[in-house]
Amino acid sequence: MDDSAGQLKKFQKELSTGTVSLVLLAVLGQSRQALYGYQIAKRLEELGEGVLAGKQSALYPVLRNLETNGLLASEVEPSVSGPPRRYYRITKFGREVLREWIAAWEGTRDSVDRVLQGELR
């Protein structure tokens, strides 16, 4: 007997892995100001239920990777309560890439929807 809950969890993890970079860029692309990790996680919680599935720590390696690839820039600022915070903002190149990723996402989403709905072209 297969464990459908386990299969669902695995599938959700695979979907999340493929979309976290897109939604992080989108959150920062929509923000008028630089955000630090906790703020980004909270926005994702509010806007995209389940994108991080309670794994806030998973976003930090993705943020660093996006920065390494020139899509984000960051700076560390002192905090009045606690350790310094790293604030991220989207770069001009990041905005260009975000537009391309959104188009790719929409194409993929539409294609998958057609298959799931049984439409023929």
PyMOL commands that set and color helices and strands:
alter all, ss='L'
color gray80, all
select helices_A, chain A and resi 4-30+37-47+56-68+92-117
alter helices_A, ss='H'
color red, helices_A
select strands_A, chain A and resi 35-36+72-77+85-90
alter strands_A, ss='S'
color yellow, strands_A
deselect
rebuild
show_as cartoon
